[in-house]
Amino acid sequence: MIARAPLSAGTAAAVLRGCCHSPVMGNKRPAPAPPAETGREQGLEWARFNPPDSPLGGVLILHGAGSRKENHYDVARQMTGAGLSAICFDQRGHGASDGPMDERLLDDVVSVAGLFGQLPIGLRGSSMGGFVALGAARAANATAVVAICPTTAAQFGEGVRAGRMGFEADPVAIASVLDRGEPEPPDVPVLLLHADGDEIVPVSRSRELAPLLTNSASRYIEVPGGHHRSLQHDPDFVSLSVKFLAKHIPT
């Protein structure tokens, strides 16, 4: 069943409560800690956070336009509390990675996901990162995806051509990917989150996407009010994302 009705954070928690077992105990969050590992893969800077014990799976965290990996360390740390290893990386044209962003934007996900080795993996992306997560999920063999207010190919391309995305990009190279249109949603559990007050990516995007989610474990949660960034780091919705991935990544 896909939940399509607008939900508060509390109601959203009820949607997943009971169906998503999580090893996280109570409300205690992992203490801030530096990455366990850092490195560079094909010109992409990455940082990895590991749980105390052998990980149940891996999560690749994809930031939005103009952001960088460090802005999502809080989410990565929460993933480790659920027994998951998490990698944040700077997409091309961002942070310490090479630029500009080009036709490799989806292939880069596959390359960095390879750092997890044989672990089953999930993807968690917001805005531009949500688009990339949905588009790369099949090639990366992701077993679950969380997409938060994912942008569209058309909006992404228009922003790149107009030079208003906040990062260095090659419009012609990116067009070779975006001109294919919207990525077909993967047939794995997808948690789709969107605030109906989003002023950058209209909520209509996720309303149109939700019926295309074919896996019976997929969920669409639409939250009243808010804005484009209100769900990305909200503790309740980060917790929902962690629980969803902890349930559906391990095979």
N, C-alpha and C positions, 0 to 999 in steps of 0.2 A: 504494500500500500504506500502511495506517495501522499504525504500530508501537504495539502495546498493552501489551507486556510491560514490567514494571518495569525501568528502566534506570538505571545509574549515570551520572554526568556524562561519564565517559570513553566508555561505550558509546553514550550519547546523541550525543556528538560523531561517533562512527563512523556513526550512522544518517544524518547529514546530510553527512558528509565525502564529497567527490566529486560530490554532487548539488547542492551550493550553493556556487557560485563566489563568493568575496568578495575585493574589492580590498584588504582589510586586510592589511598586511604583518607577518608574524611575530606576536609578542605585544605589540608596541608599541601603547600606547593614546594617543589624543589627549590632549595636556596640558590640564589644566583651563583653561577659558576662559569668559568671560562670554557671554551670548547676543549674537548678531549684531544682533538686533532684538527689541524688546518693544512691546507695544501692548494695545489693548482692543477687543474685537469684541462688540457687543451685550451689554455688561456683563461680559464674560469677559476676564480678564487672561491674556495669553499671552506666551511667550518662544520665539524661533526661533534655531536653530543651523544654520549653513550649512557645506557642505564648501568646500574651497579653489576647486574648479572648478564648472562648471555641474552642478547636482544631477541625478542619474538619476531621482529620484522624491522623494516626501515621506512622512514618517511622523508620524502624530499619536499622541502618547503620553498615555494616560489613566490617571490615578492612582486609587488605591483610596479607600475611605471614610475621612474624617478626615485625609487626606494633602493634599499641595499640589504644584504644578508643580516647585518647587525640588528636591523629593526625587527627581526623575527626570532631573535635568540630566546625571547620569553616563551614563545610557542614551542621551540625546540626543547627547552628545559622541561616543559610540561609533558612532552612526549616521552621523555626518559622515565618519568614517574609512572608511566603505564607500561614500562618494559620495552619501549621502542627506541631504536637508534634514529637520530634525526640529523639531516644535513641541510644547511642553508647555503646557498651560493649566490654570488653576484652574477646576474644575467649580463650578457654582452652590452657594453655601453654604460654599465652601472658599476659603482664601487671600484674595486681594485681589479676587475676583470678587463680583458681586452675589449676594444670596441672597433667599429660601431656594431650595434645589433644588426644581424643580417639573416640570410635564409636558413641559418643553422639554429634558429630559436627553438625549434622542437627537437632537433637532433641533439642539442646540448643537454636536454633533460635526460635522454637515453645515456649519453656519455657519463654524466655525473651520477646517475642512478647505478651505473656499473660499479661504483665504489662500494656498494652494499654487497657485492659478491652474490652468493646464493640465497641471501635473505629475501623473503617475499616483501614487496614494497607497496606503499601507497603514496599518493601525491596530495599536497595541500597548497592551494594557490588562491590568491586574492586579486581581484580586478584583472589587470593584464596577466598576472600569474594564474588566475582561474581559467582564463582562456587557454593559456599554454598547458595547464594541467589536463584539461579536457582533450586538447589536441594531441598531446604526447602520450596519453595513458596507454593506448594499445601498443605502441612501439616500445614503451618502457615496461610492458608486462605488469602494469599496476593492477593490484587486486582490489583497490578501493581508492576513491577520490573525494576530496572535499573542495568544493568550488564556492568561493565567497564573492558575491556581486561580480561575476565574470563579465568582462567586456565582450563585444562582438568583433568579428573580423572587420566589418565595415567601419566601426567606430575606431578601432585600432589603426587601420590603414589611413583613415582620414586624419587622425591625430599625428601620425608619422609624417605624412605629406605636408601638413601645415606646420610642422616643427614645434608642436606644443606638448609633446609627451614628456619633456623633461630629461631626455637622455639622448646620447649620440646614436643615430640610426641611419642605415642605408635604405632609403625608401624603395628603390628599385629591387634590391635583393629581398627585402621583407615582402614586397608585393607578390613575389613568386610563391610565397606561402599563403598570404592572406587572400589572394585572388581565387583560391580554391573554395572559398566560402566558409561557412561555419563548420567546425569540426563535428563529426558524428559522435554523439555521446557514447562512451564505452559501455559495454554490457557487463559492468561490475557495479557493486554498490556505490552510489554517488550521494553525498550529502550536499545539497545545494542551499545556500543561505543568501538572503537578500533583504535589505531594509527598504521599505516602500518609500522612505524619504530620501533615497539615494539621489543626489543632485548631479552625479557624473554618469553613472550607468543606470539608465531607467529600469525600474523593477519589471517592466514589461519584458525585458530580455529573459529573465529567469522564469516568468510566467509562461513564455513561449517554449522555453527549454524543458521545463518540468515534465510535460506529457511525453517527451521523447526519451525519458529515462526508463529503460526497459527492465532493469533488474528489480525484482520484487523487494529487495532490501533498501532501495533508494528512498530518499526523503527530500522533500522541498519544504523549507521553513521560511516563511515570509514574516518579517517583524515590522509592526507598526512604527511609523516615525523613523527616527535615526537619520543617518547620513552615510556617505560613501565609505567612511572609515569606522563607523560605529561598531561593527561586528567583528572586525579583524582581531582586536585584542581584548574584547569584552570577556571577562573571566568566565561567565556562564557559557558563552558560545565557543570559547577556546576549549572548555571542558567537554562540551558536546562533541567537538571535532576529535578530541583525543579519544573519547569513549567509542566513537564511531569507527575510527581507524583501528583502535586496539581490538575491536571485535572482528573486523572484516579483513584486516591484513594477514594475520597468521593463517597458514594453510595446513 
